[in-house]
Amino acid sequence: LLLSGYRYRRANKSQIIWRCCRNDCAGRVRFDGTGYIKVTDHLHAPNPEET
C-alpha cells in the first residue's frame, strides 16, 4: 500500500491494519471500509520517490 509518501505492508491477513515497511517505524493505518485512518505516527519523513 502506498499512501501519502509512505509504503505500508499488511500487519495481518485481514487487510484492515497496515504497518510501515520500515521495521524501525511504528507508523500504522487502518482501513475502515471507506478510507484509511492514521493510527500511529511515523518516526521518519515521507519518501515521495517511493510513491
Phi and psi in radians as a Rosetta constraint file:
Dihedral C 1 N 2 CA 2 C 2 CIRCULARHARMONIC -1.940 0.35
Dihedral N 2 CA 2 C 2 N 3 CIRCULARHARMONIC 2.173 0.35
Dihedral C 2 N 3 CA 3 C 3 CIRCULARHARMONIC -2.630 0.35
Dihedral N 3 CA 3 C 3 N 4 CIRCULARHARMONIC 2.097 0.35
Dihedral C 3 N 4 CA 4 C 4 CIRCULARHARMONIC 0.957 0.35
Dihedral N 4 CA 4 C 4 N 5 CIRCULARHARMONIC 0.677 0.35
Dihedral C 4 N 5 CA 5 C 5 CIRCULARHARMONIC 1.482 0.35
Dihedral N 5 CA 5 C 5 N 6 CIRCULARHARMONIC 0.071 0.35
Dihedral C 5 N 6 CA 6 C 6 CIRCULARHARMONIC -2.053 0.35
Dihedral N 6 CA 6 C 6 N 7 CIRCULARHARMONIC 2.605 0.35
Dihedral C 6 N 7 CA 7 C 7 CIRCULARHARMONIC -1.914 0.35
Dihedral N 7 CA 7 C 7 N 8 CIRCULARHARMONIC 2.321 0.35
Dihedral C 7 N 8 CA 8 C 8 CIRCULARHARMONIC -2.134 0.35
Dihedral N 8 CA 8 C 8 N 9 CIRCULARHARMONIC 2.759 0.35
Dihedral C 8 N 9 CA 9 C 9 CIRCULARHARMONIC -2.250 0.35
Dihedral N 9 CA 9 C 9 N 10 CIRCULARHARMONIC 2.771 0.35
Dihedral C 9 N 10 CA 10 C 10 CIRCULARHARMONIC -1.117 0.35
Dihedral N 10 CA 10 C 10 N 11 CIRCULARHARMONIC 2.365 0.35
Dihedral C 10 N 11 CA 11 C 11 CIRCULARHARMONIC -1.504 0.35
Dihedral N 11 CA 11 C 11 N 12 CIRCULARHARMONIC -0.384 0.35
Dihedral C 11 N 12 CA 12 C 12 CIRCULARHARMONIC -2.670 0.35
Dihedral N 12 CA 12 C 12 N 13 CIRCULARHARMONIC 3.112 0.35
Dihedral C 12 N 13 CA 13 C 13 CIRCULARHARMONIC -1.344 0.35
Dihedral N 13 CA 13 C 13 N 14 CIRCULARHARMONIC -0.169 0.35
Dihedral C 13 N 14 CA 14 C 14 CIRCULARHARMONIC -1.369 0.35
Dihedral N 14 CA 14 C 14 N 15 CIRCULARHARMONIC -0.250 0.35
Dihedral C 14 N 15 CA 15 C 15 CIRCULARHARMONIC 1.085 0.35
Dihedral N 15 CA 15 C 15 N 16 CIRCULARHARMONIC 0.387 0.35
Dihedral C 15 N 16 CA 16 C 16 CIRCULARHARMONIC -1.625 0.35
Dihedral N 16 CA 16 C 16 N 17 CIRCULARHARMONIC -0.736 0.35
Dihedral C 16 N 17 CA 17 C 17 CIRCULARHARMONIC -1.844 0.35
Dihedral N 17 CA 17 C 17 N 18 CIRCULARHARMONIC 2.272 0.35
Dihedral C 17 N 18 CA 18 C 18 CIRCULARHARMONIC -2.108 0.35
Dihedral N 18 CA 18 C 18 N 19 CIRCULARHARMONIC 2.408 0.35
Dihedral C 18 N 19 CA 19 C 19 CIRCULARHARMONIC -2.040 0.35
Dihedral N 19 CA 19 C 19 N 20 CIRCULARHARMONIC 2.719 0.35
Dihedral C 19 N 20 CA 20 C 20 CIRCULARHARMONIC -1.050 0.35
Dihedral N 20 CA 20 C 20 N 21 CIRCULARHARMONIC 2.523 0.35
Dihedral C 20 N 21 CA 21 C 21 CIRCULARHARMONIC -1.233 0.35
Dihedral N 21 CA 21 C 21 N 22 CIRCULARHARMONIC -0.352 0.35
Dihedral C 21 N 22 CA 22 C 22 CIRCULARHARMONIC -1.373 0.35
Dihedral N 22 CA 22 C 22 N 23 CIRCULARHARMONIC 2.187 0.35
Dihedral C 22 N 23 CA 23 C 23 CIRCULARHARMONIC -1.136 0.35
Dihedral N 23 CA 23 C 23 N 24 CIRCULARHARMONIC -0.458 0.35
Dihedral C 23 N 24 CA 24 C 24 CIRCULARHARMONIC -1.562 0.35
Dihedral N 24 CA 24 C 24 N 25 CIRCULARHARMONIC 0.182 0.35
Dihedral C 24 N 25 CA 25 C 25 CIRCULARHARMONIC -2.016 0.35
Dihedral N 25 CA 25 C 25 N 26 CIRCULARHARMONIC 2.494 0.35
Dihedral C 25 N 26 CA 26 C 26 CIRCULARHARMONIC -1.699 0.35
Dihedral N 26 CA 26 C 26 N 27 CIRCULARHARMONIC 0.143 0.35
Dihedral C 26 N 27 CA 27 C 27 CIRCULARHARMONIC -1.054 0.35
Dihedral N 27 CA 27 C 27 N 28 CIRCULARHARMONIC 2.282 0.35
Dihedral C 27 N 28 CA 28 C 28 CIRCULARHARMONIC -2.460 0.35
Dihedral N 28 CA 28 C 28 N 29 CIRCULARHARMONIC 2.576 0.35
Dihedral C 28 N 29 CA 29 C 29 CIRCULARHARMONIC -2.304 0.35
Dihedral N 29 CA 29 C 29 N 30 CIRCULARHARMONIC 2.724 0.35
Dihedral C 29 N 30 CA 30 C 30 CIRCULARHARMONIC -2.171 0.35
Dihedral N 30 CA 30 C 30 N 31 CIRCULARHARMONIC 2.428 0.35
Dihedral C 30 N 31 CA 31 C 31 CIRCULARHARMONIC -1.701 0.35
Dihedral N 31 CA 31 C 31 N 32 CIRCULARHARMONIC 2.125 0.35
Dihedral C 31 N 32 CA 32 C 32 CIRCULARHARMONIC -1.731 0.35
Dihedral N 32 CA 32 C 32 N 33 CIRCULARHARMONIC 0.195 0.35
Dihedral C 32 N 33 CA 33 C 33 CIRCULARHARMONIC 1.787 0.35
Dihedral N 33 CA 33 C 33 N 34 CIRCULARHARMONIC -0.406 0.35
Dihedral C 33 N 34 CA 34 C 34 CIRCULARHARMONIC -2.150 0.35
Dihedral N 34 CA 34 C 34 N 35 CIRCULARHARMONIC -0.396 0.35
Dihedral C 34 N 35 CA 35 C 35 CIRCULARHARMONIC -2.959 0.35
Dihedral N 35 CA 35 C 35 N 36 CIRCULARHARMONIC 3.102 0.35
Dihedral C 35 N 36 CA 36 C 36 CIRCULARHARMONIC -1.744 0.35
Dihedral N 36 CA 36 C 36 N 37 CIRCULARHARMONIC 2.380 0.35
Dihedral C 36 N 37 CA 37 C 37 CIRCULARHARMONIC -2.110 0.35
Dihedral N 37 CA 37 C 37 N 38 CIRCULARHARMONIC 2.228 0.35
Dihedral C 37 N 38 CA 38 C 38 CIRCULARHARMONIC -1.214 0.35
Dihedral N 38 CA 38 C 38 N 39 CIRCULARHARMONIC 2.260 0.35
Dihedral C 38 N 39 CA 39 C 39 CIRCULARHARMONIC -1.760 0.35
Dihedral N 39 CA 39 C 39 N 40 CIRCULARHARMONIC -0.804 0.35
Dihedral C 39 N 40 CA 40 C 40 CIRCULARHARMONIC -2.338 0.35
Dihedral N 40 CA 40 C 40 N 41 CIRCULARHARMONIC 2.439 0.35
Dihedral C 40 N 41 CA 41 C 41 CIRCULARHARMONIC -1.245 0.35
Dihedral N 41 CA 41 C 41 N 42 CIRCULARHARMONIC 2.690 0.35
Dihedral C 41 N 42 CA 42 C 42 CIRCULARHARMONIC -1.408 0.35
Dihedral N 42 CA 42 C 42 N 43 CIRCULARHARMONIC 2.753 0.35
Dihedral C 42 N 43 CA 43 C 43 CIRCULARHARMONIC -1.702 0.35
Dihedral N 43 CA 43 C 43 N 44 CIRCULARHARMONIC 0.122 0.35
Dihedral C 43 N 44 CA 44 C 44 CIRCULARHARMONIC -2.516 0.35
Dihedral N 44 CA 44 C 44 N 45 CIRCULARHARMONIC 2.910 0.35
Dihedral C 44 N 45 CA 45 C 45 CIRCULARHARMONIC -1.347 0.35
Dihedral N 45 CA 45 C 45 N 46 CIRCULARHARMONIC 2.724 0.35
Dihedral C 45 N 46 CA 46 C 46 CIRCULARHARMONIC -1.171 0.35
Dihedral N 46 CA 46 C 46 N 47 CIRCULARHARMONIC 2.704 0.35
Dihedral C 46 N 47 CA 47 C 47 CIRCULARHARMONIC -2.057 0.35
Dihedral N 47 CA 47 C 47 N 48 CIRCULARHARMONIC 1.643 0.35
Dihedral C 47 N 48 CA 48 C 48 CIRCULARHARMONIC -1.121 0.35
Dihedral N 48 CA 48 C 48 N 49 CIRCULARHARMONIC -0.304 0.35
Dihedral C 48 N 49 CA 49 C 49 CIRCULARHARMONIC -1.217 0.35
Dihedral N 49 CA 49 C 49 N 50 CIRCULARHARMONIC -0.376 0.35
Dihedral C 49 N 50 CA 50 C 50 CIRCULARHARMONIC -1.427 0.35
Dihedral N 50 CA 50 C 50 N 51 CIRCULARHARMONIC -0.288 0.35
